[in-house]
Amino acid sequence: RKNKKRVPSFRKLLRTSQIKLDNKLKNKQFKQKSAAKKYRKEQKKLREAVRDAISRKPFPLEESKKKQVARKWEEKEEEDALPLDMMDEDDLKLMEDLAQRASFLTRDLSSNEPVHVKKRKHESVIEKYEKVPRRLQTEPEKELIHLLPIKDKSGIIPQAVEKPVLNVAHDEEEDPEDMEEAEDFNEEPLPDLTPEEMAAQRRQKLQERKVHIAALASAILSEPDSNIKKLKELRAMLMEQDPNVAVIVRKLVMVSLMEIFKDIAPSYKIRPLTEAEKATKVKKETQKLREFEEGLVSQYKFYLENLEQTIKDWKQRKLKKSNVISLKAYKGLAEVAVKCLCELLVALPHFNFHNNIIVLIVPLMNDPSKMISELCVEAVKKLFKQDKLGYASLGVVKVISGLVRGRNYDVRPEVLKVFLHLRIKEVELQKDSEDIAPKKKFMTYKEKRKNLSRMQRKWKKAEEKLERELLEAEASESKEKKLKLHTETLNIVFVTYFRILKKAQKSPLLPAVLEGLAKFAHLINVEFFDDLLIVLHSLIASGDLSYRESLHCILSAFHILSGQGDVLNIDPMKFYTHLYKTLFSLHAGATNEDIGIVLQCLDVMFAKRRKKVSQQRALAFLKRLSILALHVLPDSSIGILATNRVFMQTFPRMDLLLDNESQGSGVYLPELDEPEHCNAQNTALWELHLLQRHYHPTVQKFASHLIAGAPTEGSGVLPLDLSQRSATELFEAYCMKGMTFNPPVASVTPRRKDTFPQMDSFVDEELNKQLQQHITQTVAHKPLDFAKHLKESSLA
């Protein structure tokens, strides 16, 4: 039968990929190793057989029982032929007994075994070995080095040279027991080192590792295309086995690899090549780029797997077999691994395996370790802030939603608070997600023929062709695609919020949910408005919420009503009443931070709904806010007075409160919690006179401005830096978190005591002379007689 396997041509060998050649080389090396191993086993068996044959003695041949019986009859016949007349009867009996035990003569007397033993037990080991079929020693297959071919008349003749193969070391063929004995014999005791010598040796090792890491990193960064294989060498240092420097070296390698990948990773996602693309011929530069991309992706994948395994080992409190690193050191390694993953999450959102990094980072946001959870939360916030299109944000939001649902809403509130940093300002609410990005419509031939002239049709055709080319070549993402991604992201966020409102109303996640609803409420679909307002009011009425949470409920409700909710005929009087009733819960202590939310609520409730607010309600809030400004910190007072300025400029007849004469019937009832019925028009803003004497200069300016009627021009007008900023901005600008004056108080130089100079004090000469005489004149001190003065006063 003819062998169909042909020697591959040189061209075919050129087309063979480098990976295939590497695999072939590995297979050959494996075959060589297995052949050498098999040969060593056979040699070992042969040595054992020879050793066994030397130690044992050959056993004599014995006849079987059947032959013994036949021999008895032959010996009897021979006895008849012998001249027995010459032998005594005793000798004859002895000979007969010896004949029955013929094997006695040939038996080895030194052996203790019984006489009649089976042959199988004493079969020679050498005979057994001789029966085994012989096998020729297979020489390892030699590898060929392909040279440049020679062209002849007959065609191209491939040239090749055998690659020299290193002989197997002689030590491997020796008996393993002998090798172990030799190793034990050759081992020398380690020298005892002092602590100073050990520390110096450790510093030296660490310095060598650092230099090696720096050399590899600089080589990779200088020429990534040609030195991509050095990434593998650098990554191998993650498995450092020297217990003295293992922890530090591994940390350094993690950070170095992270910085390298951030630097050399391209600005696009690398996809695997198809079979057709692999088969096609490409230029050398293209092939080099493909090899670089393939090596980069594989090493990046292995690096991420190493980081993940480090975190898992720390989580499971699992020690490796090598026992190089202790359990305490694993925490430090895991923290560095998490930092590297967070950096890659933010720096390479477009590159491969980004979703895998998200799946690793998001569960760590709920980690018991505060440091690790804060690292992950900050990384996700950064990602949301810099993600302009929304691909990465959508991936993170999906994983967070699954985590919250999978843990049965038992997660930290910080996990949900990251939603507040999403860059979503507008979504497509009217259309379904499939209809968000409609295709570009062009005129049909009939429409052109009907509506356009011949010249217009010609221009239209050229214009449409250019538009098609521009649409195909457009690299930037369209606005419709961005809207689609934002809509999908926001839908997942609202589904998470609504699930918590429905199933976990007493969960610690409720403040984060209400805060999120307050931010994104204007983007909710109109269909959910009625149900959501009912839920928010029931939460406020239940009394289970803290003051901050109730403020978020109010803010969410008015955000809903200020957007698309304008078309709905809903009077949110309950929310106005609740805020008016709870304003005095604010003070200069812990609730000072909640004033920022109150200012946002007031802006949405009055400034954006000015046409739907009555005058009585506005007057009541203006009076109560002025009272509140007296017992809060200066930053809060500035924010409240800025809100009062908006009230006086937005609503008419607010200057009633600047007059001390009562208007209409009734008396102001400050303790009444109904803003419509407290008769606020019959009072005055006496608090502004107290605020004019406030120690903070900005508060004084605002109080004087309001007393003048909040003019927009003239003598009582505010400076531009105060008038052009909103109340919330002013509250943040004059923040007093550091418990210091903002702005700081100017330092005053201490006054010196007035001293007379040593020159003429008075210009008038006569007066100066009298003064000098009086100073130089000695005064005689006489004793005082108090009794004499008392007598004179009594006589008088």
C-alpha positions, 0 to 999 in steps of 0.5 A: 500500500502506497504511503499517502503522506507527503513531505510538506513543500517549502511554501506550505511550511511558510504558510504555517502559523507560528503557533502550529510550529510551536505545538509541533515542537512541543509534541516532538519534545514530549515524544522524546521525553516519553521514549527516554522515560520508557528506555530508562524503565526497561533498563531498570527492569533488566538490572533488577532481573540480573541482580535477582539471578545472581542472588539465587542458585539454580534448582536441580531438575526433578521428575514428576510422580508419573515418571517415578512410578514408571521408573520403579517398574524399570528398576525392578526389571533391572534388579532381576538381571543383577547378580543379587546372590552376592548381596545380603538381604539387608543391603538389598532392602537399603538399595530398594529404599534408595531407589524409591527416593532417587532424588535424594542423590541429586538434591541440594542438601543446603536447601530447606525446601521440600523435595517435590515442589512445582516447577512453576515456582522455581522457574528462572527469572532469566528464562522469563526475561528471555521469553519477552520479545526484544525491542530496539531502542528508538532514537529520538526524532531529529528536528529539521531546520529549513533553509532557503530552497534551491531552484533547479530545472526540475523545480524548487528543491527544499533544503534542511539541516538536522538540529542538534539535540542535546543528549539526555543527561547520564544522571537521569538513567541512574537508579533514583535511589542512588541519586537520592543517596548522592543528593543527601551526601552532597547537601551541605548545611546552610551557614548560620546568618546573623539578623543583620546579614539576613536583612542585608541579603534580603535588601540585595535580593529585593534590589535585584528583583526591582532592577529586573522588573524595571528592565523588563518594563522599560524594554516592553514600553520602548518596543511593544511589538518586538518585546511582547514575549517579555510580558510573559517573563514579567508575569511569571514573577507573580509566582515568586517563591523566595519567602523573604521577598515574595510579597513585595515582588508580587505587589511590584509586578502587579502594579508594573503590569497594570501600568504597562497594559494601560500604556500599550493597550490600543484604543479599540477592542481586539477581536479574534481572527476568523479562519478565512482571515487566518488563511489569507496572505498579509503583509509582514507589518500586518502579520507582526501587528496580529501577533502583537495583538494576539500576545497582548490579549492572551497575556492580559487575560492571564494577568486578570486571572492571576489577580482574580485568583489572588482575591479568591485565595484571600476570600477563602483564607486558603494557603498554597502548597508552597506556603511561601506567603502567610494569610496576613500577607494575602490581605495586602496582596488582595488590596493591591490586586483590587487597586489594579482592577479598579485602575483598569476598569476606569482606564480601559473601558473600551478594551477586552475583558472589561465586562469580566472586570465589572463582574469582579469589582461590583460584588466587592463594593459590598465587601465587609472590608471598608477599604476595599469597598471604598476603592471599588465604589470610587472606581465605579463613580469615576467610570460613570462620570467619564462614560460619555456614551453609556456602554460601560455604565449599562454593563455596571448597572446590570451587574449591580441590579443582579447583585441587589436582587440576588442578595435579597436587598441586603447590600450596603447603601453605597452600592445604590448611591453610585447611581447618582453619578450616572451621566443621564440627562435625557432619554427617549420616553415616547418611543420604544427602544426599537424605534429610537434609531430610525434609518435615514430615509431617502426619496424614491425614484417616483417621488423624485420624478414627480416633485423635482426637475431633471437638474434637481434630480441630478443634484439630489442623487449626488447629495444622497450618495454623499450622505450615504458615504458620510453615514458609513464613514462616521466614526462617532456614535450617533445621538440616537444610539446614545439615547437608546443606551441611556434609556435602557440604563435608566429602565434598569435603575427604575426597576431596581428602585421600584422593587425596593419600594415595593418589597423592602420599604424598611430596608436601609436602602430606602434613603438611597432609593428616594435620593435617586428618585429625586434626581431622575424623577423627571425622566420617569414615564407618565404612566407611573406618576399616580402610583408613585405619588401615592407610595411617596405620600404613604411613606411620609404619613407612616412616620417610619422615615427619618427627616432626611428621607422625608425630604427626599420623598418631597423632592421626588414628588415635586420633580415628578410634577415639575416635568411631565407632571405639569399636564396632570391636575394634582394638588400636592398640598400634603407635601407643602404642609409636611415641609412647613410643619417640619422646618423647625426640625432644622438647627445648627447641629447635625441637621445643618447638612439637610438644609441643602435638600430643603433649599432644593425643595423650596426651589422646585416647590415655589420658583418652578411652580410660581403660577400654582402657589397662592399668596398666603402660602408664599407669605407663610413660608417667607415668615417661617424661613426668616425665623429659621435663619436666626438659629442656624449656621451662617452658611444656612442663613445665607442660603435661606436669605437667598431663597427669601430674596427669590420669594420677594422678587417672584411673588407680588405684594411680598413687601407687606411683611416689611410694613408693621401695620396689619393688613386685613382681619385676624392675627398671625398664628405662628404655631399653626401648621397650615400655611394657608390659614396662619394669617401671615399677612398680619405680621412683619419680618422683625428678624431682618433687624436682628440679622443686620447685626449678625457677626457674618458680613455676608448675612448682614449684606443679605439682611440689609438688601431684604429690608430695602425690598430686594431691589435689582438696582440702586443703593441696596443692590447686592454685589454680583458674586452674591446676586448671580448665584443660586441659594444652593450654590451659596450654601455650598460656597460658605460651607462650615464643615471645618468649623472655621469662618468662611470667609476667614476673618482678617487678622488685626495688628495689635494696638501699641500703647500711646507714648509721648515722644521725647520732644516738645509735647506742646507748641506753645512755649509758655505752656511747655515751661509750666509743664516742665516745672511741674514735672521737676518739682518735688511733691511732699507727701503729707499723712492723711488725717481721716478723723479731721475730715470726718469732724469737718463734714459733721460740723458742716 
